[in-house]
């Protein structure tokens, strides 16, 4: 009996590799998390932007080759505002985002369990209040299933190139300022 299919094995391998890179990039360190929140250390932002740069080209390339199919989530202003606020508040209070909390636990930092427990409790609360959210917050300005290129009316590859350009300029600025 095969316990995992190929996609699950690839997901597991990718997760382990990503966790390894998080650890090697030192983004699991508490001082890096606080430095990012205070805009004094851009290590985490540089790591995230590097991941996005590689991921956006890889995913778009796989999509254009017909290997994967993209499926956007609806762009709902209420969901983005509430979700972003909760994510930011959780990160500020715990000093971890979801990925780094699991990585920190993997490094043996047991206090990350509080962040993970908070995520589980938050998910349970969200599931319980979802019917209420459907009639309130989730009705705020829904733009449908669009991405940035569709919203701007531009070629996807043009948006990718612009994102790369802006990101590389940010990297130069961060290095110049010692961030």
C-alpha positions in Angstrom: 0.0 0.0 0.0 1.4 3.4 -1.1 1.0 5.9 1.7 1.9 9.0 -0.4 1.4 9.7 -4.0 4.1 11.4 -6.2 2.7 14.9 -5.6 2.8 14.4 -1.8 6.4 13.1 -1.9 7.4 16.1 -4.0 5.5 18.4 -1.5 7.3 16.8 1.4 10.7 17.1 -0.3 10.0 20.7 -1.2 9.0 21.5 2.3 12.1 19.9 3.8 14.3 21.8 1.3 12.5 25.1 2.1 12.9 24.5 5.8 16.6 23.8 5.3 16.9 27.1 3.4 15.0 28.9 6.1 17.5 27.6 8.6 20.5 28.3 6.5 19.2 31.8 5.7 19.0 32.5 9.5 15.4 33.7 9.0 14.2 31.5 11.9 16.3 33.5 14.3 14.3 35.7 16.8 16.7 38.6 16.3 16.0 38.5 12.5 12.2 38.4 13.1 12.4 41.4 15.4 14.8 43.2 13.0 12.3 42.7 10.2 9.4 44.0 12.2 11.4 47.1 13.2 12.6 47.5 9.6 16.2 47.3 10.8 17.2 44.0 9.2 16.0 43.1 5.8 17.2 39.5 5.9 13.7 38.1 6.0 12.4 40.4 3.3 15.3 39.5 1.0 14.7 35.8 1.6 10.9 36.2 0.9 11.5 38.3 -2.2 14.1 35.8 -3.5 11.6 33.0 -3.0 8.9 35.0 -4.8 11.3 35.8 -7.7 12.2 32.1 -8.2 8.6 30.9 -7.6 6.9 33.3 -9.9 9.1 32.4 -12.9 8.9 28.6 -12.1 5.1 28.6 -11.6 4.4 30.8 -14.7 6.8 28.6 -16.7 5.1 25.4 -15.6 1.7 27.0 -16.4 2.8 28.0 -19.9 4.1 24.5 -20.5 0.7 23.1 -19.5 2.2 21.1 -16.6 0.1 23.0 -14.0 -3.1 25.1 -14.1 -3.3 28.4 -12.3 -6.4 29.0 -10.2 -6.6 32.4 -8.5 -8.5 32.9 -5.3 -11.0 35.7 -5.4 -9.5 39.1 -4.6 -11.7 40.2 -1.8 -10.8 43.5 0.0 -12.4 42.5 3.3 -10.6 39.1 3.4 -7.3 40.7 2.6 -7.6 43.5 5.2 -8.8 41.2 8.0 -6.4 38.4 7.1 -3.4 40.7 6.7 -4.2 42.4 10.0 -4.4 39.1 11.9 -1.2 37.8 10.2 0.7 40.9 11.1 -0.6 41.0 14.7 0.3 37.3 15.2 3.8 37.8 13.8 4.3 40.9 16.0 3.1 39.1 19.1 4.8 35.8 18.6 7.8 36.8 16.5 7.1 34.1 14.0 5.0 33.7 10.9 3.5 30.3 10.1 6.5 29.0 8.1 9.1 30.2 10.5 7.2 28.9 13.6 7.3 25.4 12.2 11.0 25.8 11.2 11.9 27.1 14.7 10.1 24.1 16.2 12.2 21.9 13.9 15.3 23.6 15.3 14.2 22.7 18.8 12.7 26.0 19.9 9.8 24.7 21.9 8.3 28.2 22.5 7.3 28.1 18.8 4.5 25.7 19.9 2.7 28.7 21.3 2.6 30.3 17.8 1.5 27.0 16.2 -1.2 26.6 18.9 -2.3 30.1 18.2 -2.6 29.3 14.5 -4.7 26.2 15.2 -7.0 28.0 17.6 -7.3 30.9 15.1 -8.2 28.4 12.3 -10.9 26.8 14.6 -12.3 30.2 15.4 -12.3 31.2 11.8 -14.2 27.9 10.9 -16.8 28.7 13.6 -17.4 32.3 12.5 -17.2 31.7 8.8 -21.0 31.8 8.3 -21.0 35.3 9.9 -18.0 36.4 7.8 -19.8 35.3 4.6 -22.5 37.9 5.2 -20.3 40.7 6.4 -16.5 41.0 5.8 -16.4 38.7 2.8 -19.0 40.8 1.0 -16.7 43.8 0.9 -15.6 44.6 -2.6 -15.0 41.3 -4.4 -13.0 41.7 -7.6 -13.2 38.1 -8.6 -10.4 35.7 -9.6 -7.8 38.1 -10.9 -4.1 38.5 -10.6 -2.0 41.7 -10.7 -1.4 41.4 -14.5 -5.2 41.2 -15.1 -5.9 44.1 -12.7 -3.3 46.2 -14.5 -4.2 45.0 -18.0 -0.6 44.0 -18.7 1.3 41.0 -19.9 2.1 38.6 -17.1 5.8 38.4 -18.1 6.0 42.2 -18.2 4.7 42.3 -14.6 7.3 39.5 -13.7 10.1 41.5 -15.3 9.0 44.7 -13.5 8.8 42.8 -10.2 12.3 41.5 -10.8 13.6 45.0 -11.6 12.1 46.6 -8.5 13.3 43.8 -6.3 16.8 44.0 -7.6 16.8 47.8 -6.9 15.6 47.1 -3.4 18.4 44.6 -2.9 20.9 47.2 -4.0 19.4 49.8 -1.6 19.4 47.3 1.3 23.0 46.5 0.7 24.0 50.1 0.4 22.3 50.9 3.7 23.7 47.7 5.4 20.3 46.2 5.9 
